[in-house]
Amino acid sequence: MLVVQNTPSGGPGRVGDGLRRAGLDLEVVQAHAGEALPQRLGERALLVLGGGYLPSEDERAPWLPATHRLAAQALEHGRPMLGICLGGQLLAEVAGGTVRGRCGRPEFGSTPIRMRAEARGDVLFGELPGVTSAIERHVDRITELPPAAVWLADSEHCPYQAFRVGDAAWGVQFHPEAAAERIRAWDPGPLQEQGYDRDELHRAATAAEPAASAAWSAFTERFAAVVAASGGSA
């Protein structure tokens, strides 16, 4: 599996740990640090992580065009893909959706993710509880899903929390890879500007952590099974 990391601190976290436990070989490319992305995805699956950019901000993040190209290849050839936060927004754009910056109400910290009826038959989301908490950290959002997308989950303040394109590409706005402890490293200044207190966010996320960890670990195991079934095992 090819993993695109967009910020120094935005690693694959518990999703990466779960994929490795399932026997997958992760090639993590530190794109933010100038490491080159391959021209071709080939037989690999693709994981695109989050970052503080819009998916079209090529000047700020000059590796994004290459990431777009890899996501397009994943869709074209039916390779499994998971896009998280920025990665989910990028998948939406590649497939024909729309993303807007600083749109709607920001979401930070543990947030209830609500499964839609369409999630019941989904390989990754079908066995999750009807409401499952996940860490959020975004001010940008998807405003229009791709025409062929299946809308899987929403939240109170953000409609497009999860979707699927085709049979093997998923995008999520939230962070299934992030545990509650990650919040301790967030800069409190920008949070205060948005009306949030870092310590309160951490306490709420810690309380939700046991159920969230179990849910997103199982979600990761199911994604690993999709990858293995596609021929992407180590």
C-alpha positions as CSV (number, residue, x, y, z in Angstrom):
1,M,0.0,0.0,0.0
2,L,1.2,3.5,-0.9
3,V,0.6,6.1,1.9
4,V,0.8,9.8,1.1
5,Q,1.6,11.8,4.2
6,N,0.9,15.6,3.8
7,T,2.2,17.0,7.2
8,P,5.0,16.1,9.6
9,S,2.6,15.1,12.4
10,G,-0.2,13.6,10.2
11,G,1.0,10.0,10.1
12,P,-1.2,6.9,9.5
13,G,-1.7,6.4,13.3
14,R,-3.8,3.5,14.4
15,V,-5.1,2.9,10.8
16,G,-1.5,2.2,9.8
17,D,-0.9,0.0,12.8
18,G,-4.0,-2.0,12.0
19,L,-3.1,-2.4,8.3
20,R,0.4,-3.6,9.3
21,R,-1.1,-6.1,11.8
22,A,-3.3,-7.4,9.0
23,G,-0.1,-8.2,7.0
24,L,0.0,-5.2,4.6
25,D,3.3,-3.6,3.6
26,L,3.0,0.2,3.9
27,E,5.2,2.5,1.8
28,V,4.8,5.8,3.5
29,V,5.9,8.7,1.3
30,Q,6.7,12.0,3.2
31,A,5.4,14.1,0.4
32,H,5.4,17.3,2.7
33,A,9.2,16.8,3.1
34,G,9.8,16.6,-0.7
35,E,9.9,12.8,-1.1
36,A,8.8,12.0,-4.6
37,L,5.6,10.2,-5.3
38,P,5.7,7.4,-8.0
39,Q,4.3,8.1,-11.4
40,R,2.2,4.9,-11.3
41,L,0.2,3.3,-8.6
42,G,0.4,-0.1,-10.2
43,E,-1.0,-2.9,-8.1
44,R,-0.8,-1.0,-4.9
45,A,-3.7,0.3,-2.8
46,L,-3.7,4.0,-1.8
47,L,-4.1,5.8,1.5
48,V,-4.0,9.6,1.4
49,L,-3.9,11.3,4.8
50,G,-5.0,14.7,6.0
51,G,-3.3,18.1,5.9
52,G,-4.0,21.8,6.2
53,Y,-4.6,22.4,2.5
54,L,-7.4,22.4,0.0
55,P,-6.9,19.5,-2.5
56,S,-6.3,22.1,-5.3
57,E,-3.7,24.3,-3.4
58,D,-0.9,23.2,-5.6
59,E,1.3,26.3,-4.9
60,R,1.3,25.5,-1.1
61,A,1.5,21.8,-1.6
62,P,3.2,21.1,-4.9
63,W,2.9,17.3,-4.6
64,L,-0.9,17.5,-4.8
65,P,-1.1,17.1,-8.6
66,A,0.8,13.8,-8.3
67,T,-1.6,12.7,-5.6
68,H,-4.5,13.6,-7.8
69,R,-3.0,11.5,-10.6
70,L,-2.6,8.5,-8.2
71,A,-6.1,8.8,-7.0
72,A,-7.4,8.9,-10.6
73,Q,-5.4,5.7,-11.3
74,A,-6.9,4.0,-8.3
75,L,-10.4,4.8,-9.5
76,E,-9.6,3.9,-13.1
77,H,-8.2,0.5,-12.2
78,G,-10.4,-0.4,-9.2
79,R,-7.5,-0.3,-6.7
80,P,-8.6,0.1,-3.1
81,M,-8.3,3.6,-1.8
82,L,-9.0,5.4,1.5
83,G,-8.8,9.2,1.7
84,I,-8.9,10.8,5.1
85,C,-9.8,14.5,5.6
86,L,-7.7,16.2,2.9
87,G,-7.5,12.8,1.2
88,G,-11.2,12.4,1.2
89,Q,-11.7,15.8,-0.2
90,L,-9.1,15.0,-2.9
91,L,-11.0,11.8,-3.8
92,A,-14.2,13.8,-4.1
93,E,-12.6,16.3,-6.5
94,V,-11.0,13.7,-8.6
95,A,-14.3,11.9,-9.0
96,G,-16.2,15.1,-9.9
97,G,-17.3,16.6,-6.6
98,T,-16.7,20.0,-5.1
99,V,-14.7,21.2,-2.1
100,R,-14.8,24.7,-0.5
101,G,-12.4,26.3,1.9
102,R,-13.6,27.7,5.2
103,C,-17.1,26.7,4.6
104,G,-19.8,26.0,7.2
105,R,-19.1,25.4,10.9
106,P,-15.6,24.1,11.8
107,E,-15.4,20.8,13.6
108,F,-12.7,19.9,16.2
109,G,-12.4,17.1,18.6
110,S,-14.6,14.0,19.1
111,T,-17.7,14.2,16.9
112,P,-20.6,11.8,16.6
113,I,-20.6,10.4,13.0
114,R,-24.1,9.2,12.0
115,M,-24.4,6.3,9.6
116,R,-27.0,6.8,6.8
117,A,-29.2,4.0,5.5
118,E,-26.9,3.6,2.6
119,A,-24.1,2.5,4.9
120,R,-25.9,-0.7,5.9
121,G,-24.7,-2.6,2.8
122,D,-21.2,-1.1,2.7
123,V,-18.2,-3.3,3.2
124,L,-16.5,-0.9,5.7
125,F,-19.4,1.0,7.3
126,G,-22.1,-1.7,7.4
127,E,-21.2,-3.2,10.8
128,L,-20.5,0.1,12.6
129,P,-22.9,1.4,15.3
130,G,-25.5,3.9,14.0
131,V,-23.5,6.7,15.7
132,T,-19.8,6.4,16.1
133,S,-17.4,9.1,17.5
134,A,-14.3,10.1,15.6
135,I,-11.8,12.9,15.8
136,E,-12.4,15.9,13.6
137,R,-10.2,18.8,12.7
138,H,-11.3,20.8,9.7
139,V,-12.6,24.2,8.5
140,D,-12.9,23.1,4.8
141,R,-15.4,20.6,3.5
142,I,-16.9,18.8,0.6
143,T,-20.0,20.8,-0.6
144,E,-21.0,18.4,-3.4
145,L,-20.4,14.7,-3.7
146,P,-19.3,13.2,-7.0
147,P,-22.3,12.2,-9.2
148,A,-21.6,8.4,-8.8
149,A,-20.8,8.5,-5.1
150,V,-22.7,6.6,-2.4
151,W,-23.3,8.9,0.6
152,L,-22.6,6.9,3.8
153,A,-22.4,9.2,6.8
154,D,-23.0,12.7,8.1
155,S,-22.7,14.7,11.3
156,E,-24.7,17.5,12.8
157,H,-22.7,20.3,11.2
158,C,-21.1,18.6,8.2
159,P,-23.2,16.6,5.7
160,Y,-20.6,14.7,3.8
161,Q,-18.6,12.8,6.4
162,A,-18.1,9.6,4.4
163,F,-18.8,8.3,0.9
164,R,-17.8,5.6,-1.5
165,V,-16.9,5.9,-5.2
166,G,-17.2,2.6,-7.1
167,D,-16.6,-0.6,-5.2
168,A,-13.3,0.1,-3.5
169,A,-12.6,3.8,-2.9
170,W,-13.8,5.5,0.3
171,G,-13.4,9.1,1.4
172,V,-14.0,10.4,5.0
173,Q,-13.9,13.9,6.5
174,F,-13.0,12.6,10.0
175,H,-9.9,11.0,11.3
176,P,-10.2,7.3,12.0
177,E,-6.4,7.1,12.5
178,A,-6.3,9.7,15.3
179,A,-6.6,8.7,19.0
180,A,-7.7,11.1,21.7
181,E,-4.1,11.7,22.8
182,R,-3.4,13.4,19.5
183,I,-5.4,16.4,20.7
184,R,-2.8,17.3,23.3
185,A,-0.4,18.3,20.5
186,W,-2.8,20.7,18.9
187,D,-1.9,24.4,19.1
188,P,-4.5,25.9,21.5
189,G,-4.4,29.4,19.9
190,P,-6.3,28.5,16.6
191,L,-8.7,26.4,18.6
192,Q,-9.6,29.4,20.9
193,E,-10.1,31.5,17.8
194,Q,-12.8,29.0,16.7
195,G,-14.3,28.9,20.2
196,Y,-12.8,25.6,21.4
197,D,-10.8,24.8,24.5
198,R,-8.1,22.1,23.9
199,D,-8.4,20.6,27.4
200,E,-12.1,20.2,27.1
201,L,-11.8,18.6,23.6
202,H,-9.2,16.2,25.0
203,R,-11.4,15.2,28.0
204,A,-14.4,14.6,25.7
205,A,-12.3,12.6,23.2
206,T,-10.8,10.5,26.0
207,A,-14.2,9.6,27.3
208,A,-15.3,8.4,23.8
209,E,-12.0,6.7,23.1
210,P,-12.8,3.1,24.0
211,A,-15.8,2.8,21.7
212,A,-14.2,4.8,19.0
213,S,-11.0,2.8,19.0
214,A,-12.9,-0.5,18.8
215,A,-15.1,0.8,15.9
216,W,-12.3,2.3,13.8
217,S,-10.0,-0.7,14.4
218,A,-12.7,-3.0,13.0
219,F,-13.2,-0.6,10.1
220,T,-9.4,-0.8,9.4
221,E,-9.5,-4.6,9.5
222,R,-12.3,-4.6,6.9
223,F,-10.3,-2.2,4.7
224,A,-7.3,-4.4,5.0
225,A,-9.4,-7.4,3.9
226,V,-10.5,-5.4,0.8
227,V,-6.8,-4.7,0.0
228,A,-5.8,-8.3,0.5
229,A,-8.6,-9.6,-1.7
230,S,-7.5,-7.2,-4.4
231,G,-4.0,-8.8,-4.4
232,G,-2.4,-6.1,-2.3
233,S,-1.2,-8.2,0.6
234,A,2.5,-8.2,1.6
